[in-house]
């Protein structure tokens, strides 16, 4: 899809004399030479690795009692070493997809080996510690092999570890456990930058968003909601300010930092709506939400489509909400629908004007660059 649009743009620029035909062909050839960001073969290889890993673990577990203990330990160690050595050899030959599949089997095998060894020797241990160890080993594997696939596995293990904590402690705050998701999210972000597993960063950001939601549900205090909204908005503002090294990190991370920080800010404002659902305070929170949406459009609306549509949705939803709780109680149901329709039309008009401003702003920037 993107290549077709790129080719059409090049053809248009060639017709207008903005680009030479030879240069356009060279640029398209360079794009075609890049490795594809999505490969069905790699996805299928990853799924095959998951199925094979599960099959091996189930096969060993089903015949566990008939295998001597030393043989069991030897089989587990041999499996882990074999898949990692095989992955190293395949990487040297350039077989990235098959090597990634073996590394996924290796990461899964290590977790199964810990569990089965604990059952075999009746070792008493904390399930949470097992998850931390499993995540740590997956992290080391991702670093040693610079594997994007194992980075994704580590991302899911971070979620699994958080789920184990919530299950064991009934969503209560206990010890170091509540801080672990934040540490794991930071580790995943570091792995993403080292291994190039761009999509895995969403697992880290969503883990932080889920952690903040759990923090509020655990306390149900208005101070937590205020902190979430304020910190989210401050983080969003930092993504737009030209402060090094933050600006360079944000630029290389794409749309995700701005989008998720703004999402956290909106989540905090939604929680404040829940806490302050009556009187003038509700109107104040509504106005703050509208202001946050406008600020988001001004700072990132032109270049970040994800933030732009999130801000549009928040603005429209807030306008309809304010209309329903203020005008609706005064004018009645029929007048509410009439007023809501007018508000939606006003929002649509504002969106069209902003889109035109973004388009003209892009043209002005390009013209200024040409003059420079």
N, C-alpha and C positions, 0 to 999 in steps of 0.2 A: 504493500500500500504506500509506504513512504517512498520507495524507489520510483513508483509510477508518478507520484506527485513531484518528486525531484526531477525526473526526466521531463515532465511537462514544463516545469519552471525553467529548466535549461533551454528547452526549445523556444520558449517565449523570449528569454533573454537574448538568444542568438538572433531571433527575428528582429528584435529591437536594436541590435548592434551593441548590446551591453556585454556580450560574452562571445568569444571566438568559438567556432564549431569544434576545432581541435581540442581546445581547453575543456569544453563541455564533455567530449568523449573521454578525455583523460580523467576528469573528475568522476564520471560514472564508472569507469574501469577501476579507479581506486576504491570507490564505495563497494563495488561488487567483490573486490578482493578481501574485504574485511570479513572476519568470522561472524556468522549470523548470531544475533542476540538470542534468537529462539531456534532450537533445533528439535524437531520431532524425534529424531533418532536418539538424542541425548535424554529426552524425557522418557522415552520407552526404555532406554538402558537403565535409567534410574529406577523406574518402576520394576524392571526385571530384577535389579539388585535387591530391592526391598522384598520382593517375593521369594527370591532365592535365600536371602538371609533368614527370613521367617521360616522357610521350609527346613533349613539346616538346624535351626534352634529347636523346632518342633520334633524333628527326627531324633535328635540327641536326647531331648527331654522324654520322649515316649519310650525310649529304650534305656533310660538312665540307670535303672536298677540292675540291668544285666551287664553293665560295663564296669570293670574294676576302677577304683578311684584314681590310681596313677594313670591309667589309660584315659580316663575322662579329662584329667588335667592336661595330659599330653595332647589330646585331640583339640582342646580349646586353644592351647598355645599354638599348636601347629596351624590351626585355621587362621588365627589372627596374624601370625607371621607370614603365612603363605599369601594371603590376600594383599598384604602391604608390600611384600617383595614383588609379587606379580604386578601390582600397580606401579611400582618404581620402574620395572622393566618396560612396561607398556608406555609409560611417560617418556622414557628415553627413545622409544620408537615413534612417538608422536600420536599414539592411540589414546587421545584424551577421554573419549566417551567411555571406552571399556575400562580404563584406569579409574575413572570416577565411579563407575559401578562397583568395582572391587573395593574402593575406599569406603563406599557406603556400607557394603557388607562387613568390612572390618570394624567400622564404628558401631554397627548394630551388634556384631558378635561380641565386642568387648562388654557391652551392657548385659547381654545374655550370659556371658561367662561369669561376671560378678554375681549375678543372681543365682545361677546354678551352683557355683562354688559355695556360696553362703548356705544354700539348702543342703549340699552334700556334706559339709562339715558342721552343720548346725551352728553357724556363726551368728552371734547376736549383733545386730547392727541397726543403724538408723537408715530407713529408706531414703530420707532426705540426703544423707551423706553419700549414698550410692549415686543419686542423681547428680550431685555436685562433682563426684569423681568421674562419672560418665561424661559430663559436659566438659570437664577439664581435659580428658583424654581426646575427645573429639576436637577440641580447640588446638591441642598440640598436633594432632594429625593434619588438621587444616593448614597449620603453619608450615609443617615440615614438607608437605606435598603441594602447598599453595593451591589447595583444592576448593573451588567454589561449591562443589557438591557437598563436601563435608561441612562447609560453613552453613549451608542450609540445614543440614542435620543438626548442627549445634544450635541453630536458631530454634528449631522445634524442641530440642532438649531443654532449652531455657524456659519455654512455655510449659513443658512437662514438669520441670522442677518446681515452677511456681504453683502448678496445679496440685502437685504432691504436698507442698507446704499448706495450701488452703485446705486440703482434705485432712491432713494430720492434725492441724491446730484449729480447725473449725473457724477459719477466717480471722483468728485472733492474732494480735501482735506478740511474737515470742522470739527472744534472742536475736541472732544475726539474720535469721531467715528473711524478714521483710526487706532487708537491704540487698539481698542476693539478686533479685530481678534487675535492679538498676545496674549492678556490677556486670551481670551477664549481658545486658543490653549494650553497655559500653564495649564489652569484649567483642560482641557481634559486629558493632560498627567498625571496630579496628580490623576485624577479619574481613569485612566487606571491602575496606580500602586496600588490604593487602592481597586478597585473592581475586578481587574483581567481581564478586558475587553481588551485583547491584540490587537484584530483587530481594535478597535476604535482609537488606536494611529495613524493609517494611516490618519484618518480624520483630526487630529490635524496637522500632518506634511504637508499634502496636502493643508490645509488652509494657512499655512505659505508660501508655494511655490506659491500659487495663489496670496497671498498678495504681495509678492515680484514682481511677474509679473505685477500686477496692478500698483505698485509703478513706475515701469519703463514706462509702457504705459501712465501713467499720466504725467510724466516729459519728457520722451524721451531724457534724457541727458546721455552722455557717462559716466559721473561720477557715476551715479546710476548703470550702467552696470558693471563698474569696481568694485564698492563696493560689488555688488552681487557676482561676481566671487571671489574676495579676501576673503570676509567673509565666503562664502561657503567652500572655500578650507581650511581656517583656522579651521572652525568647523570640517571638515573632518579629518584634522591632529590631532585635539584634541581627536577624537574618537579612534585614534591608539596609543596615548601616555599613558604610565602607570602613570597617574596623578590621585590621589585620591582626592575627591570621584567621579571624572568624569569617571574614568575607570570602577569602580564598577557599576555605573548607566548605562553606555553603555553596559556592559556585560549582565546585566539583561534585557535590552531592546531589545536584539537580533540584527538583521541585519538592522533595520530601521534607527537608527541615522546615521550610516556611509553611507547608500544608499541615504538618502534624502539630507544630507549635500553635498555629491558628485554630486547629481542631481542639487542642487542649483548652485554649482560651474560651472557645464557644461552649465546651463542656462545662467549664466553670461557671459561665454565665447561665447555662441551662440549670445547673444545680442551684444557683442563686434565685432563679425563677421559681424553683420548687420550694425554696425556703421562704421567699418573699412573694407570695402569690396573692397579695391583697394590698389595697391602699396605694398611697403615693410611691411607696418603695418599689412596687411592681412596675410602675411607669418609669421610674428612674433606671431600673435594670433594663427595661426595654429600650430606653434611649441609649444606654451604654452599649447594648448589643448592636443597635443601628450604627452607632458611631464606630464600633469595632469593625463592622462590615465595610463601612466607607473607607476607613484607614487601610484595611486590607486591600481594597480595590486600588487605592492610590499608590500604595507601596509595591504591590506585586501583581496587580490586575493585568497589566500589559504583557508581562513575560511569563507568568505562572498560571496556566489554565486551570489547574486543580484548585488553587486558592481563589481564583476568580469565580468559578462556579460554586464553590463552598460559600463564598461571601454573598453571591446572588441568592442562593437558597436561604441563608440565614437572614438576609435583609427582608426577603419576601415573606418568610415564615413569621418573622417578628412583627412586620406590619399587619399581617392578617390576625395575629394573636392580639395585638393591641386593639385592633378594630373590634374583635369579638368580645373583649372584656370591658371595653369602654363605650364605644358607640352602640354596640349590639344591645346592651342593657337599657339604653335610652330609647332607641328608635324602633326596636322590635326586630323580629326575624326577617321579614321581607326587606326592610331597610338595611339590615345587616348584609344581606346578599348584594344589594345594590351598592352599598359602600365598599364591600370587599371587591366587587368587580372593578369599581373605579380605582381602588388602591392597586389592584393587580395591573390595570392599564397604566397607572402612574409608574409603577415599578418597571414595566416593560419599556416605557418611554425613557426612563432613566438609564436602563441597561443599554438601549440603542445609542443614546448619547455618549455613554461611556465607551462603548465599542468604537464609535466613530473617533472619539478623542484618542483612544489607544492606537487606532490605525493612523491617524494624522501624526501622533507622537512618534510612531515608528518611522514615518516618512521624514519627519523633521530631523530625527537622529541620523538617518542615513544620509540626508542632504548635508548635515553638518560634518559627517565623516568624510564625504566627498570633497567638501571645501577644504577640510584639513589636509 
